[in-house]
Amino acid sequence: MRDLGTAEYSGIEQVRERFIRKARSFAFELVDPSPIELLSTLEAKSGPAIREEIYHFEDKGGRDVALRFDFTVGLTRLVTSQQSLRLPAKFGSFGGVFRYDEPQKGRYRFFHQWNVEIFGRPGVESEAEVVEFASSLFGSLGLGDVEMRISHRGLIESFIRKNHPSGPGAADAALPQLLRMVDKAAKKPRDALLAEYKDVPRPLAEELLDLASTRGTPDEVGPAAGSLDSWDHVKQLWDSLEARSVPNVSVDLGIVRGLDYYSGAVFEALDPRHGTGALAGGGRYDALARAFGREDMGAAGMAGGVERTVLAMEARGLHASPPAPVVSVLYTGDAVRGRATTLASRLRAKDIPTAIDLAGRPLKKQMESASASRFVIIVGPRELEENRVVLREMDSGTESGADIDELESSPEKFLHI
């Protein structure tokens, strides 16, 4: 856990504001699922191994509960409980989540996510919609070179069933373990993975890791994946993304996503400049909706790590500095302090970011603190006798006088905001 300083919080807010704007442009409705779920719900919907990756505890009522590790489970629970909800339904969320993970740069135990989900009839178009959304969001943040990689879990599952030396039954039993191995392939050296999964038959593990390293266009990946189940689905998804003009798309057979509830197409967004892991990931999880009792409902979604995105923006010089006040109101002594405070309050009432000294410091000290402001308004006794103030534009140093009543009623005439 960590405290968020002004600079980091400013970056998170920058992403949040852009996410909300983009979510509305794609017609996603904004919601916020509960931050606490029953542990039994998370284990039933995400697999028993999730217990090792989350914060869980017994509450005062003796219930085993857990902090949310993403928005998908809570949002699916919320949506599937609404029998009268008209489908397809599109929802977006932004907020903090908790994971008991090994802390490192860009990976924390409390962090922020944006999330979009589409519920309704299963189909390629809802998958393409969330991938397009992610690509559009990153582009709006100045990260237009982020790579959108797509695949389908059925490809790897099909390969395992066809090639496991002990037959289909053993293959099905080994699927969760082998999918996790593939999911780690981009994060760990090959030798380390083979040592970690030494119980997997070595030829199968070698072939599986070779397949997981295959990436490119459908024409380039087709020779390795064309005979596997779900390949036609991947090509349809590719065609839809191409029709939407989504840039930097590739098929990556190493993408399976680590959570057990994914059941179809999967995708990730990666920063080509840095190895901080995926900036966003998602896929189809119809099995999760079915686990909540909705056999008629498909679901696809994508979520992005906000802190990682801020790091990617900082690397390109795109992280906005904490905003300075647009206006600083200065005053020359206690005699005019009250009128200066009234002026600041009236500017704030018009949503103009305005600062005023609270300590009664000398004008010189107030001016030093106001150096980052775009405008300085100086309230002095001589000017105030004429109902005027001094207005200084800080970039140019230009000074002019302004009627204080007119400045309060129509600040846009003077401040050029």
N, C-alpha and C positions, 0 to 999 in steps of 0.2 A: 504494500500500500504506500501511497505517497501523497503529499500535498500538491495541489496544482497552483503554481505561481501565476502571476499576471500574464506573462508572455505565453505560457503554455495554454492557459485558459482562453486567451485571445485567439490562438490557432484553432482550438476546439470550437469556439463560437463561430469562427469564419466558416468552418466546414458545416456546422449546424445550420447556419443561415442559408447557405447555398443549397444544402440538402432539402430544407423545407420549401424553398422556392422551386427547386427542380421536381420534388415530389408532387407539388400542386400542378405543375405543368404537365405531368404524366397522369394526372387524375387519381393519385393515391390519397386515400383518407388517412389522416394522422391519428394514431391511438397510442396508448402506453399500457401494455400488460403489467400485471402485478409483479413486483420485484421478488416475491417469495412464492415458491411452489411446494407442494408436498413432495418429499423425496421419492415416495413410491411412484408418483406420476412421472418424474424425470427418469427413474430407472426403467419403468415399463415402456416409456416412449423412446428413450435414447440408448437403452442397453445398460446392463448392470455395471459395466466398466466405468460409467460416467461418475460413479461415486468417488473414484480416485481423483477426479479432475475438477471437483466443485467444492464449494463451502456448504456444509450441511450440519445441522445441529438439532437438538430437541428443544422445542419452545416451552413456555411456562404451562401450556396445556397438555404437555406430554406427547405432542405430535412431532414426528420427524419431518423437518422442513429443510429447504435449501434455497440459497440465493440464486437468482436466475443467471445462467451462463450465456444465454442468448435470448433473443425475442421470439424465436420460432415456436418453441414448445408452448409458451404462454399464449401467444397469438392464435395458434391452432386450437388450443383448448377453448379460448374465447370465441372463436369463429364457429367451431363445430357445435357449440352449445346453443347457437342462435338458429333454430330450425326455420325461421321465417326470413332469414337473410337472403337477399336476391343475389344470385351468382351470374357472372363472375363478380367477385368482390376484391378490391385492391386496397391494401393497407400499408402504411409506412410508420416506422417508429424511430426514435432517436433517444439514447440515454446510456446510463452506466450498466455494466454487467460485471460479474465476478467469476474468475476461474483460478483454481489452485494450481498454478503453472509455475515453472521455474522462471523467475524474473530475469529479463535481459533487455537490451535496447529494443524498443518498439514492442515489447511484450510485458505486460504488467498484470498483477492479480486483480486490480480494478481498472477498467478502461471503458472507453465509450465506443458505441457502435451506431451506425445507421442501418436501417433494415427495411426492405420492401418485400411484400408477399402478395401473390395472386392466388385466389381460391376459386375453383370452378371445375369445369370439364377439363381433364388432362389434354395437353396438346403442346405442340412445338411453339405456337405463337406466344403463349404466356411465358415460356422460358426465354424466348427471344426478347420479349418486352423487358424483363428484369435485367438481362445482359445489356440491352440498349440503354436502359436507365443508368446503370453503373458507368458505362462508357461515357454517356453524356454528362454525368455528374463529375467524373474525373476531368473531362475536357473543360468544364466550366471553372474548375479549380486550377487550370493551367497545366494539367497532367495528361495532355492529349496523347502522349506516347505510351501510356500504360497499356500493357498487352492483355487482351481478353482471350483466355484459353478455355476451350470447351472439350467435353468428352461425355461418356456415358458409362455408368458403373457396370452395365450389362456386358460391355466389351471385355473387361478384365474378368468378370465372373464367368463368362463364356469360355475364355481362354483357360481358366483354372479347371473348369469342369471337363474340358476336352483333353487336358494334358496331365491331370493329377495321376500319378502312377498307381494309386490304390482305388481308382474308380470314382464315379459320380457321388456316391454316398460319402466317401472320405473328403471329396472336394467340397461338398456343401458344409461339412463340419469344420473344414479348415478356412472357409471363406472370410470370417471376421478377422482372423489372424493375418491372412495373406493380404487382405485389403489394407490393413494397418501397415504392413510392410511396404506396400506400394505407396501409401500416403506419406511415409517417411523418406521415400527415395530421394526427394529433392532437398531434404534437410540434413541427411547423414551420408557419410562416405559409404561406398558400396561394400567394402570389406567389413566395416562396422555393422552394417545391416545383416550381412551374411552370418556374422558371428552372433548377433543378437537373435536371429531366427535360425539357429543351427539345427533345430528339430525339423525344419522344412526340407524335403528332399532337395539336395544341392542342384541337380539339373533343372528342376522346376523353378527354384528360386532364381537361378541364373537367367533362365528364359523369361521369367516374369519381369525381372529388372531390366532386361534388354527391351522388352515390349514397352515398359513404363517410360523409357527414355525416348520413345518415338514421338516426334512432333512435326507439324507442318500443315500444308493444305490437305484437303481430302485426297487429291491426286497423289500427294507425297506419302500420306499415311495409309492409303488404301491397300497397297500390297501387304502390309502387316496386319491390317484390321478388317479388310473387306470380307473375310469369311466368318467373322465373329458376329454373334447376335447384337442387335441394336445399331449396327453400322448405318443402316438406312436412316435411322432417327437422327444420327449425328449429321449426316449429309443434309437432311431437311432443315435442321437447326442452322447449319452453315448458310444454306440458301436464304433463309429468312433474315439472318443478320446481314447478308450481302445486300438484300433488297432494302434494308433499313440504313444502308451506308455506314454500318458500324466499323470503325477502323481497327487495325492491329489485331485481327482475330486469327487464331490458329487452333488446330486440333492437337491436344496434348493427352496422350494415353496414360500418362502418369497421374492425372487428376482423378481421384476417387472420393475425396473428402473423408475425414476421419470419423464423423458421427454415424451411428448405425441407422438413423432414420432416413438417410438418403436412399432413393430406390430407383433412380433413373438418370436423366441428364445431370451433369455436374459442370461447374465452371468456376474459374478463379481469375482475378485481376492481379497482375504482377508488374512491379516497377522494374523496367529493364536496366535501370542505373544502379540499383542497390539490392543486396540479398537479404532484405529484412523480412522475407516471407510474403505471403499473399496480402495485398491491400484489401481485397474483398473476396468472398467465396460464397457459393450457394449451389442450388440444384433443385431437382424435383424430389418431393418427399410425400408422395401419395400414401405411403404406408403409415405415416404419422397421423394423417387425417382418419385413416381406417382404424388405427389404434384407439382413437377417440370416438369410434362408433359411427363414422360417416363413410359408408361404402361408396356413396355417390359423389364424393368430393375429391378432386385432385388439388394439389398444392405445389407451387414453385416459388422460390424466393432467393434473395441474395442479401448479404450483410457485409458491411465494410468496417475495418478497424480505423477509428478516427485518429488516434495518436500516430499510427503508422503513416497515415495519409499526411498528417502535419509534418512528419519527418521528411517525407518525399517532397513536400512543398518547400520546406526549408532548404533542401539540397539544391533546389532550383531558384532560390531567392524569392519565393512566392509567399512566404508566410508573412501575413500582415502584422506590423507592430501593434501593441496595444494602442487604441485610438486616443489621441490627445484631445482635450476640450477644444471645440471650435472657437469658443470665446472665453477670454478671461476678463472679469470685471475687477478693476483695480480702484483703490480709493486713497485719498491723501488725508488721513486722519479720522478720528472718531466722529467728528461733526458731520461728515457726509457718509459715514459707514452705513447707516440705516437706509438711505436712499439708494446706495449701491447694491445693498442686499435685495431691496425691492426690485431693482432692475434685473438682477440675476434671476430672481424667482420668476419674473414675467417672461424672460427669454426661455427658461426651462419649461414653462407652461406651454410654449410653442414648440417643444421638442428640440430645442437647440442646445447641444451639449455645452454647458457653461460652468466655469469654475470661479470661485471667489475665495479670497484669503479669509480664514477663520480665526487667525491668531492676532490680528491687528498689527502686522509687521510693517516696517517702513516701506515706502513705495519702491525703493530700489530692490528690496528682497522680493516683493510681490512680482516685479518685472522679471526677475531671474526665474522665478517659478513658472512664469507664463511664456517662456521662450519658445515652447513647442506649439503654442496656440496659433491659429490662423489670424485671429483678430484680438486686439486688446482695447477695452473701453476704460478710459480713465475718468473717474468722477472726482472733481475737485471743487472747492467752495466757490472760487471765482466763476467758473463755468456754470455751476449749478444756480448761481444767482440769476443767470440768463436762461435757465432751464435747458442747458446744453451740456454735452460731454465731449471728450476728445476720443476720436476713433482712429486707431492705428492698424494698418495692414502690415503684419509682421514680415512677410517675405520681401516686400518692397520698401518698408519703412515709411510709407506714405501716411501722413496724418491729415485729418479733416475734422470739422466740427459736425455735430448732429444734434437735432432737437430730441431731448430725451423722451418726450411723450410719443413722438413720431417713431423713434427707434423701437419703443416698446410695442406699439401697435402694428408696425410694418417693418420688422427687422430685415426682411428680404431686400428692401430697397438699399440698405446700407452694407449688409454683410455678404451679399453675392453668394449665398449658399445654394 
